[in-house]
Amino acid sequence: MSFENAPTKAIDVNGTAFLYREAGDKGGIPVILLHHLTGVLDDWDPALVDGLTAKHHIIAFDNRGVGGTGGLTPSSVEEMARDAIVFIRALGLSNVDLLGFSLGGFVAQVIAKEEPELVRKIIIVGSGPAGGEGISNMGAVLQDAITKAGASGKHPKHFLFFSQTENGQAAANAFLSRLSARRDDRDAPISNETIGAQLTAIHAWGQGNPAGLSKITHPVLVANGDRDLMAPTINSFELARRLPNAELSIFPDASHGGIFQYYPVFVEQVLTFLR
């Protein structure tokens, strides 16, 4: 079954119904997808997820207060990570791989530090370390993109996720078309309250201390575009430098959503990395 058509499921996590979707054959170590600022289940690129399901069981979920999941969204990355850990445990899983995109990359770092035995390997995309350059400005970058989108009649992701070159904008159009392919059982949109809590968490992360990265000894694949405006690309280099067991992949003429622009290449990199 394609991720585009995967049914939305719910599981009780300490009295709150967490929504999730899964694709790929069960067995082996599943890959947990950790989402970006404003992202819900329908914001995962089905083509990318389907590529990963060739070899892996993939699970995407809405963390607390996000999309159709109940409760209030925490205003710290650490609390988001703890909610993610409880969700993973509620599924009966004891060992997982993590793929964290943007805010999800922050969450992945905390999970690896707080529950190292739960994690085998980590992919961190379009993200950065605590205290990273420009991280605290993510809210301003988001607002600027919303303003530009309103003036141009485009989607904000045209400005946030993709370069402004002809190739970048063509990739944006293709990506957004893939996201809109799902017709039924779509997730609830993100709420303003959740966006506010996420931005508070991101700002605090941007003021944090990256010293704890040296304790993450898991294999880590760090990926980004070479022109990331939301989590400036220098942060991916810094992650790769500070993490003891990391490799780095930078996509040319790409921005925050470089993995969606180059999804066939990224999928192959991830499948190789997760062997």
DAZI-V5510 format. One record per run of one state. SS is the DSSP state (alpha for helix, beta for strand, coil for the rest). FROM is the first residue (numbers start at 1). LEN is the number of residues. If there is no record, write none. Layout:
ss=SS from=FROM len=LEN
ss=SS from=FROM len=LEN
//
This chain:
ss=coil from=1 len=2
ss=alpha from=3 len=3
ss=coil from=6 len=3
ss=beta from=9 len=5
ss=coil from=14 len=2
ss=beta from=16 len=8
ss=coil from=24 len=7
ss=beta from=31 len=4
ss=coil from=35 len=6
ss=alpha from=41 len=3
ss=coil from=44 len=2
ss=alpha from=46 len=7
ss=coil from=53 len=5
ss=beta from=58 len=4
ss=coil from=62 len=15
ss=alpha from=77 len=14
ss=coil from=91 len=5
ss=beta from=96 len=6
ss=coil from=102 len=1
ss=alpha from=103 len=12
ss=coil from=115 len=1
ss=alpha from=116 len=3
ss=beta from=119 len=7
ss=coil from=126 len=9
ss=alpha from=135 len=18
ss=coil from=153 len=4
ss=alpha from=157 len=4
ss=coil from=161 len=5
ss=alpha from=166 len=14
ss=coil from=180 len=12
ss=alpha from=192 len=15
ss=coil from=207 len=3
ss=alpha from=210 len=6
ss=coil from=216 len=3
ss=beta from=219 len=7
ss=coil from=226 len=8
ss=alpha from=234 len=9
ss=coil from=243 len=3
ss=beta from=246 len=6
ss=coil from=252 len=6
ss=alpha from=258 len=4
ss=coil from=262 len=1
ss=alpha from=263 len=11
ss=coil from=274 len=2
//
